[in-house]
């Protein structure tokens, strides 16, 4: 006779709850292949290597001249002037831009209209034109007189060309031009902060100036920092236009050198190397400030170490064997 299982009695189950079923096999993760990425990377690498090799083999490169002028006192002096112009113009532009932005947002129509007129003039005309204007301001205003208006009484008289030499003219052109752009950047940052923050600060008895300094600007920095960092790098490169008024910057000194020895390409490469080095250095604090003021917001850029870790994991994952995956799953 065949033994039957009494009704109402549960059938024997396996260790995982299914009647007589074997345990499921471990899930093996199969990474998605991206052959197009590797093909594109190889093509870009080959093009880059070919371009670099072609440039290095060009007889007009004259690496000896590049090495000679790379750290020559003439070049180093120009680099220092370029750095000074960049820092001074950005300080002048940022501080003045904050003032113009506050005036632009003021309910006072005179202040608001004056700020709009300033931005309209200095943002609406080319920087090269402004440099030429300030460089030859002595032809327009030969003397600067301080005295009683509409009378012949004069206290101080200055010759404009002595009061505003080439370097000061370059600084005025760069700083005033940057002030107009910085004002719009700061205005956009201030307007990005919820108006309820200002109302809450005023309800606590904070003055408008303190509210702007302690409440509004710290929150607006997340919006202000990225474009202002780009403006700083742009300012560094815009100092090359100072050569038009002989401002003793890097490009002015390089131009003076190649007009004497006619080695234009090697000396332009020297200038390009220094500009690349300086812009790379400026990019480091910009990235740090962006991460600092972007904490807690979606879309913040990951750190360099996080991006490298993600890249290395993506390379290592396809090389893992099923044995390694089983070991990770606890088998």
PyMOL commands that set and color helices and strands:
alter all, ss='L'
color gray80, all
select helices_A, chain A and resi 35-56+63-70+73-104+109-124+127-135+137-140+160-163+166-192+195-203+208-245+250-261+264-293+304-317+322-329
alter helices_A, ss='H'
color red, helices_A
select strands_A, chain A and resi 143-147+154-159
alter strands_A, ss='S'
color yellow, strands_A
deselect
rebuild
show_as cartoon
